[in-house]
Amino acid sequence: MLRFVLMTALGLATVDGAAAQSAEPRPAEAAAEAVPVTTYARLVSASQEADGKLYVRLKLLPRAKLPFTVQRFRVRDRTLLAGIAEGSWVRFTARHIDGENTLTSIRITAECKRFQECG
């Protein structure tokens, strides 16, 4: 029975996903995409590529029982990293711009521990 329910839900999600791809985005959906989500992480490193682009590697705080993951983000505004040292805990927002994960804001915060509320 559970398998049937899961298969049905998956089928409905696929149909809804196909409909969403073919339809114009609704105003409510566009507004939901525009709301930035704050994420907690630890700044692992910052490096500049040969073409002059600046990137940071952030170790993201896991959700539930998933392990930590490190992701790379482009930094368009170098002043965002002023005063933030490697190893610092940060809160940040990012957007997918020109095919890359790009930082839009970042600031230092208190250490955030697994399975505890972050502030």
N, C-alpha and C positions, 0 to 999 in steps of 0.2 A: 504494500500500500504506500509506504513512504517513498519507495522508488518511483511509483506512478506519480505521486505528488511532485517530486523533484523534477521528473521528466516533463511534466505538464508546465511547471513554473519556468523551466529552462526554455521550453517551446514558446511560451508567452513572452518571455524576455527577448527571445530572438525576433519574434514578430514585432514587438514594440520597438526594438532597436532598429529594425529595417524601416519601420514607419517613420521613426525619428530621423533617420538619415535622409529620407526622401522628402520630408516636410520642412518648411521654413521654421527656424527657431521661434518659439513663442516668447513674448516679452518677459514672462515669469522665468523661463529657462535662461534667457540672456542675462537677466538680473542675477540669477543664482550663480552663473559663471563669473560675473563681475565681482562677487564678494570674495575678498582675499581670505585665505585660510592661513592662520599662524601655525607654524611648526617649530618644535624644539629640536635642537641638535647641538653637537660639539664641533667646533671648527677644527678640522684635521690639518688642512694646509691651504695655502694660496700660491698659485703659480701663474707665470705669464708665458704664453705660447710664443713661438717665433714670429707669428703674424701680429703680435701686440695685444691679443685678447687676453684678459685676465679671468682666471677661473678659481673657484674655491671648491674644496672637497669637504662636505659636511656629513658627519656621522649622525644619522637620524635616530631619534628616540623611537624604540619599537612600540607597536601597539599590541596589546594582549600578550601572547607568548611568542611572538615572532622575534627573531634575533635582530641585532642592530644591523643597519645597512648604511653604506657610504655612497653618496651621490655627488655628482659634479654639477656645479652651477656656474653660469657665466656671470661676470660682474661688469656691467656697462658703466656704472658710476663708481669710480675708485674711492670716492669719499665715503661710501657706505662702510668700508672696512677700516676707517680711521679709528685708532684706539682699540681695535679688537685683535688680540694676540691668538696665535695658534693654541689650541687646547681650551679656549674659552667656551662656555655654554652660551648659546644664542637662541633668540626667537627670530624667525624670519618668514617672509612671504616671497613667493616666486610665481612667475608666469611662464608659459611656453611661448617664447617670442623668436621668430625666424628659425624655427626648428630646434631651438635649444632651451633648456631649463635656465631661466634668467632670474637672478635675485632682484626683487623690487624694494625690499627693505630688510634690514638686519640690525639687531641690537643685542647687547650683552644682557644676560639674565642669570638668576641663581641656578645652581646645578639642579637638574631635573632627574629624579631617580625612577627606575622602573616600578610600575604598579602603584605609583603615588601621584597625587595631583601636582601639576606644575603651575607655578605662579607667575 
